[in-house]
Amino acid sequence: MKIFFASDHAGFEMKKALVKFVKELGFEVEDLGPKELNPEDDYPVFMERAGLEIFKHHKNAKAIILGGSGQGEAIVANRFPNVRAVVFYGGKREIIKLSREHNDANILSLGAKFINLEEAEEVVKLWLETPFSGDKRHIRRLEEIDELEESLYKNP
């Protein structure tokens, strides 16, 4: 499975460390940027790249995106079909497991200003290792989301 990464300036340093960490876990990784720290950058440019990759490869890829809060980054990513981005900026780890088990989340958006690297690594590892449950009720709900998405694109 390929893991795409993207961040803005607020998540840049944590992204660099997590790219290395996820490679060490044995995943194929692609860093979508930024490649250099620029305090003036705008996150939508980089989140668009992540959203497009998951849109195209949602069956065999995931993404980890980072920003100050992770909120705006997830909002951009969730604009793309086939994307289910969730936000983590601290708190109980159970929410990470549920995002995968119940919602088959394929993008994890981290709030780099609210968690430290050790916490980010723990959460990323848990998220990557937690499978979708495949329960009928969760499949049904995801199909309902897909149907809603399709109807919106056909009849804006």
N, C-alpha and C positions, 0 to 999 in steps of 0.2 A: 504494500500500500504506500502511495506517495503522499507526503505531507507538505502542503504549501504554507509558507509563512509570509506575512506582510505586517507592517507597522507604520506608525507615524513617528515623529521625533520623540514623543514621550515614551514610546515603547521600544525605541531603537536598540538600546543597550540590552534590555531583557530579551529581545528577539534574537540578537546575536548569540547570547548564551543558550537560549532554548533550541536554536538550530543545531548547535553542537550537541546538546543533551539528547535531542530526538534522534540524531544520527547515531549516537552511542547506543540508543535503544534498538537500533537495527533497521530503522525506517529510511526509505529514500526521501530526500528533502530537497525542496526548491525554494530559495529565497526570492520573493517577488519584489523586494525593495522595502524601503530605500536602501541603497548600497552605502550611502554616506549620511552622516548625521547633518540635518539641515533644520535648525529651529523654526524656520519659516514654512516648512512643508505643510501640505493639506492632506489629511487622511483619505478623502474620497478617491483620490487617484490610485492609491495603493490597495484600498479595499475593493475597488473595481476589479483589479487584477485577480485578487483572491476569489471574488464572487464569480467571475467568468470561468476560472479554472474549475471550481466546484460545479458550476452549471454544466460544463462540458464533461467532467469526469466524476460525477457524484456517486457512481457505483464503486469506484475503486480509489478514491482519494478523500482526504480531509484537509482542512486548513486551520491554522492557528494564527489569529490576528491580534494585534496589540495596539493600544492607545492609552491615553491618560486614564479614562474611565472604562473604556471598552464599549461604551454605549453607542456613540456615533458610528464606530466601526461596524458594529453588528447591524445597525440600521441600514447602512450602505449595503452590506453583504446580503441582507435579507431582501433586497430589491430584485434579486436574481431568482429565476425559476430553479427548482431543485435544491435551493439553499435553505438550511435550517441552522441559523447561527444563534448561539446562546452566549450569555455574558456571565463572567465570573470576576468578581472584584473583592473576594473574601467571604468568609462565612462557612457554613457547614458543607462538607464534601459530598454529602448525600445528593445535593442538587446536581453535581457533576455526573454522578451515576445515573440519576433519573433522566438527565438530558440525553444520554445515550440509550438507556434501556427502554424508555417510553417514547421518546421523540426522534430517535435515530439522528441526533444532531450531527452535522457534518462540518460545522465551523465552530471553534471555540474562540471567543473574543475575551481577552484578558485586560483588566484595568491595571496597568503597570504602576500607577501612582498609589494603588491601594493594597498591593501584595508585594512580598519580597521574592527574590529568585527561588529560594528554597520552597516556598509555598507554591510558586508557579510550576516548578518541576514536579512536585507531588501531584498537583491537579492535572497537569498535562499527561503524566504517566497514567493516572487513574482514568482519565477521559479516553486515552488511546487504547487502553486495555479493556474497557467496559464495552461489551457487545450490545447490540440491539436485542431486546428480548424476543421479538418475533411473535408476541402474543397477538391473538386475533383482534382484540380491541384496539391495540396500538396500530396495527396494520390498517384497520378500518379508518381510524382517525387520520393517519397519514394520507390515505387515499382520498379522504374528504378534503384535506388541504390541497392535494394535487388537483382535484376537480374544481375547487374554488379558483385556484391559480389559472387553470386552463380557461375557465369561463370568463375571468377578468381579461385575459389576453385576447380572447375572441370578441368580446363585447365591452370595450373600455368605456 
